[in-house]
Amino acid sequence: MVAVIALCVGGWLGWRWLKHDPREYPNFDDTVTVGFGSLENDILPRYNVALPCDTTDVHYADDESPIGSDGTLYLSFTTSARCLRMFISGFGDDFQPPEQLKGGDVRFPDGMRQQRFGWTYQGSTMYDIYAGDIDSSNSATVVVDPAADPVVVRMQVDHF
């Protein structure tokens, strides 16, 4: 019985390794997560997110719970200011206007400080922080440096 379980786990891990997307952040902890599938066809639709136009340098981590439907998507990409405006406006009025906070402000969202992904912020730089519900099952926080061109977007989406 133990051999069968070990074989199944080994096969699943081997399948996950072969299916690895180079845009996915390396496994960031030792917890068991489901988080697999195509970013565009499986993961983004689950969180009701679509990448905006002019998107480059995409990186993500899907921390999906193996029990229940909870999960968190960490998404980072680069886009133009025009495409960012269209992306944010697609979430509706809940995301307008952004809160503006310096990177060193104690009110800066802790969930957006992901050292494991290299998500760091300059203490004196002012960032636009958008937060709200995408729909009845997903809420998001989006942080951007509005002075940057192109714009680096960092996003955390919680599915509940």
N, C-alpha and C positions, 0 to 999 in steps of 0.2 A: 504494500500500500504506500509506504514512504517512497519507494522507487517511482511509483506512478505519479505521485504528487511532484517529486523532484523533476521528473521528465516533463510534466506539464508546465511547471514554472520555468524550467530551462528553455523549453520551446517558445513560451510566451516572451521571455526576455530576448531570445534570439530573433524572434519576429520583430519586436520593438526596435532592436538595434538595426536590423536591415531596413526598417521603415523610417529611420531617423531623418528628420528634416533639418538641414544645416542652419536654418533660421531659428530653430528652437534653442532657447537658452539651455546650457548644460543642466542636468539634474541638480537642483539647488538644495536638496536636503535628503534625508533618509526615509521620509514618509512614503507610504505607498499611495500612488495616485493613478487614476485611470488615464487621463489626458492623452489621448492618441487620436489619430485621424488626420485628414488633410486640413490645414489651416483654413483655406478658402471654402471647402465644401462641408466640413464638419464642425470645426471649432468656432469660427466667426459667426456662422448662423445660430449656433447654440446660444451665444451671448448677444445676438441681434446687432452685430457690428459688421460694417462693410468698410474695407480700406478705401480712403479717398483717392482722387486722381493724383498723378505725379508722385506716387508713393515709391520710396526706395529704402534700402537699409532696414528691412523689416526683421524684427526679432520678437520672440514670444515665449511664454511658458503658460501651460494650461494645468493648473493645480485643481483637477477635478476629483471630488471625493468618490472613492469606490463604493461608498454606501450612501444612498440617497441621491439627491440631484444637486447638492451644493457644489460650488466651484468658483475659482478665481482665475481670470485671464489677465496676464501681464503682457502688455503689447507696447512695442516701441517702433517708431518709424520716422522717416524724414519726408516732408512734403513741402509744397509751396504755401505761402500765406493765403493765396486765393483758394486753394484746395482745402486748407485748414478751415477757412470760414464756411465753406460749403459743408464740410464734414461736421462741424459743430452745429451749424444751423439745422442739419438733418435730425438732431436729437430733440429739437423743439425748444420752446421758450424756457423750459426748466434749466437749460444750460446757459442762459443769457442773463445778465452780463457776467463775466468772470470775476471771481475774487482775485485781487492782486496782493501777493505776499512775497516778501523777500525770502530767499532760500534759507536764511538763518532764523526766520521767524518761528517761534514755538508753536504757532497755529498751523504751520505747514503740515499737510497731511502725512502722518507717519507711514501709511501704506505705500506712499510714493517714494520713500527713501529705501530703495532696494539695492543695497551695496552688492549683493550677490549678482546683480545684473549690471553693475556699474552705473546705476542711477544716482548720481550725486548732483548737488546743486550748489552754486556759488552763494555764499552767505549774503552778499550785498546786491545780488542781481534780483530784479523784480520779475516774478513769474505770473502768468495768467493761470488760474486754477478754475476749471469748470467741473461742476459736480451735479449729479441729479439722476433721476430714474430714466432709463432708456425705455423700459416697458414695465409691466407688472412683475416680471421675474428677474430683471437685470438693472443694476445701478452702476454708475461709472464715475470715476474721477480722472480728469485729464489735466496734465500739466504741460505748459509750453513756455518757452522764452520768446515773447512777442517781438523782441528786437533781432532775433536770429533769422538769417536767410541763407539757406532754406531752414524751415522750422523743424526742430526735433520734438516729436510728440511722444509723451509717455502716458500710458493709460492703464488703469486697473479697473476691471469689470468684475463685479460680484454677481453670481447667479444664485438665486435663493428659491 
